[in-house]
């Protein structure tokens, strides 16, 4: 157990209960992610947690550093294994899509985690990340309250450009973005449809595609709004 996983081990029930208490925020995030996932295929969620996203999105495989979280996800029908995002225990080109939701703020090495996600993708597959943008109102609030938070005490919040650039350095192309949560999660009275781009919504989904013969490279990502 590490400092980052300990709260999730100890407070797994409280973590899972958040999704019921903030149902509309959860479903809004699902909608932003779903627009980037293929219609069908063999998918992996890295940092599967209690399996909430994997279950509703039809993702069969999940990985998490917390055995307690894996047990919760397993109870939801997800095939789980323990492991770290920086060292995925899967062969090259295994999956049609890899999802990382609220993971990029907890990994020790963002670039290595994204490269590993890209490595296990098939040609044409997509890596999809979803996270609270550090530059959003909610992101700033989480950072301010990090010292008193059960779950975000060890978090490193990222901006949309930081994540997109890591995805491009991993060799992914056709970077697309979508955003949602334009109000605070606890105030929503329905699903907030995702919009292209980033900068307004607290939750951002970013997707990149693995093309034939792609590998890690340098440079800066040119963020492209979803659907363009």
C-alpha positions in Angstrom: 0.0 0.0 0.0 1.4 3.4 -1.0 0.4 6.9 0.2 -1.6 7.3 -3.0 -3.5 4.1 -2.7 -4.0 4.0 1.1 -7.1 6.3 1.1 -8.8 4.2 -1.6 -8.1 1.1 0.4 -9.5 2.6 3.6 -12.4 4.5 2.3 -13.5 2.4 -0.7 -17.1 2.5 0.3 -17.1 6.3 0.6 -15.4 6.6 -2.8 -18.0 4.4 -4.4 -20.9 6.3 -2.7 -19.8 9.5 -4.4 -21.2 8.2 -7.7 -24.6 7.7 -6.3 -24.6 11.0 -4.5 -23.5 12.8 -7.7 -25.3 10.7 -10.3 -25.7 13.5 -12.8 -22.1 14.5 -12.7 -21.1 10.8 -13.1 -23.4 10.4 -16.1 -22.2 13.6 -17.7 -18.6 12.4 -17.4 -19.6 9.1 -19.0 -21.2 10.9 -21.9 -18.0 12.8 -22.6 -15.9 9.7 -22.5 -18.4 7.6 -24.6 -18.1 9.8 -27.6 -14.5 8.7 -28.1 -14.8 5.0 -27.4 -15.2 2.6 -30.3 -18.6 1.0 -30.8 -17.2 -2.4 -29.9 -14.0 -4.2 -29.1 -11.8 -5.4 -26.3 -11.2 -2.5 -23.8 -9.1 -1.9 -20.7 -9.6 0.6 -17.9 -6.4 1.6 -16.2 -7.2 2.7 -12.6 -10.6 1.0 -12.7 -11.4 1.9 -9.1 -14.7 0.3 -8.0 -15.7 -0.4 -11.6 -18.3 2.3 -12.0 -17.1 3.6 -15.4 -16.1 0.2 -16.7 -19.5 -1.3 -15.9 -21.6 1.4 -17.6 -19.3 1.6 -20.6 -19.1 -2.1 -21.2 -15.4 -2.4 -20.4 -14.4 -6.0 -19.5 -10.9 -5.6 -18.2 -9.6 -3.4 -15.4 -6.4 -2.7 -13.6 -5.8 -0.9 -10.3 -3.0 -0.7 -7.8 -5.5 -1.3 -5.0 -6.6 -4.9 -4.3 -9.6 -3.5 -2.5 -10.7 -1.5 -5.5 -10.1 -4.5 -7.7 -12.4 -6.5 -5.5 -15.2 -3.9 -5.8 -14.8 -3.8 -9.6 -14.7 -7.6 -9.8 -18.1 -7.7 -8.0 -19.4 -5.6 -10.9 -18.3 -8.2 -13.4 -15.0 -6.7 -14.4 -12.0 -9.0 -14.9 -9.4 -7.2 -12.8 -5.7 -7.5 -11.9 -3.5 -5.4 -9.6 -0.8 -3.3 -11.2 0.5 0.2 -12.0 -0.2 2.4 -15.0 3.5 2.7 -15.6 4.0 -1.1 -16.1 0.9 -2.7 -17.6 1.0 -6.5 -17.5 -0.3 -6.9 -21.1 1.3 -7.6 -24.4 1.8 -5.1 -27.1 -1.3 -4.4 -29.3 -3.8 -6.2 -27.0 -6.7 -3.7 -26.8 -9.0 -1.7 -29.1 -9.2 1.1 -26.5 -7.6 2.0 -23.2 -9.4 4.3 -20.7 -7.9 6.3 -17.9 -10.4 8.2 -15.8 -9.2 10.4 -12.9 -5.9 8.6 -13.2 -3.5 11.2 -14.6 -3.5 13.1 -11.3 -2.4 10.0 -9.3 0.3 8.4 -11.5 4.0 8.8 -10.6 5.1 9.3 -14.2 2.5 10.7 -16.6 4.6 10.2 -19.8 5.4 6.6 -19.0 1.8 5.8 -18.0 0.6 7.2 -21.3 3.3 5.4 -23.3 2.2 2.1 -21.6 -1.4 2.8 -22.6 -0.4 3.4 -26.2 1.8 0.3 -26.2 -1.0 -2.1 -25.4 -3.3 -0.5 -28.1 -3.9 -2.2 -31.4 -3.2 -0.1 -34.5 -6.2 2.2 -34.9 -7.0 1.9 -31.2 -7.7 4.8 -28.9 -6.4 6.0 -25.6 -9.0 8.0 -23.8 -8.3 10.0 -20.7 -10.8 11.8 -18.4 -9.9 14.1 -15.6 -10.7 17.3 -13.7 -8.8 20.1 -15.5 -6.4 21.8 -13.1 -7.3 25.2 -14.6 -11.0 24.8 -14.0 -12.9 26.3 -11.1 -13.4 22.8 -9.7 -9.8 21.9 -10.3 -8.6 25.0 -8.4 -11.0 24.2 -5.5 -9.7 20.6 -5.3 -6.1 22.0 -5.2 -6.9 24.5 -2.5 -8.6 21.8 -0.4 -6.1 19.1 -1.1 -4.7 19.1 2.4 -8.1 18.2 3.9 -9.2 15.8 1.2 -9.3 12.0 1.8 -8.5 11.2 -1.8 -6.7 14.2 -3.3 -3.9 14.7 -0.7 -1.3 13.1 -3.0 -2.8 14.2 -6.3 -1.0 16.2 -9.0 -3.6 18.0 -11.0 -2.9 18.4 -14.7 -4.2 20.8 -17.4 -5.7 19.7 -20.7 -2.6 20.8 -22.7 -0.3 18.9 -20.3 -2.2 15.7 -20.9 -2.6 16.2 -24.6 1.2 16.8 -25.0 2.0 13.6 -23.1 -0.3 11.7 -25.4 1.4 13.2 -28.5 4.8 12.4 -27.1 3.6 8.8 -26.7 3.1 8.7 -30.5 -0.7 9.2 -30.5 -2.3 11.2 -33.3 -5.7 12.9 -34.0 -5.9 14.4 -30.5 -9.5 15.3 -29.7 -11.1 16.9 -26.7 -14.5 17.2 -25.1 -15.6 18.9 -21.9 -18.5 18.8 -19.4 -19.4 19.8 -15.8 -20.0 23.4 -16.4 -21.5 23.7 -12.9 -20.4 22.2 -9.6 -21.1 18.4 -9.4 -23.5 18.7 -6.5 -25.7 21.2 -8.1 -26.6 19.4 -11.3 -30.2 18.4 -12.0 -29.6 16.5 -15.2 -26.9 15.3 -17.6 -24.8 18.1 -19.0 -24.1 17.3 -22.7 -20.4 17.3 -23.6 -19.1 20.1 -25.8 -16.0 20.1 -28.0 -12.8 21.6 -26.7 -11.7 22.5 -23.2 -11.5 25.6 -21.0 -15.1 25.9 -19.8 -15.9 22.5 -18.3 -14.3 21.1 -15.2 -14.2 17.5 -16.6 -12.2 17.0 -19.8 -11.9 13.9 -22.0 -9.0 13.7 -24.4 -8.5 10.9 -27.0 -5.7 10.0 -29.2 -5.4 7.3 -31.9 -2.5 4.9 -32.5 -1.6 4.8 -36.2 0.5 2.2 -38.0 4.1 2.3 -37.1 3.7 5.1 -34.5 6.1 5.4 -31.6 7.0 8.0 -29.0 8.1 11.3 -30.3 8.7 14.9 -29.2 6.8 18.1 -30.0 3.7 19.8 -28.7 0.2 18.6 -29.3 -2.2 20.7 -31.3 -5.5 20.2 -29.4 -8.4 19.6 -31.8 -12.0 19.9 -30.7 -14.1 16.7 -30.8 -15.7 15.9 -34.0 -13.5 18.1 -36.1 
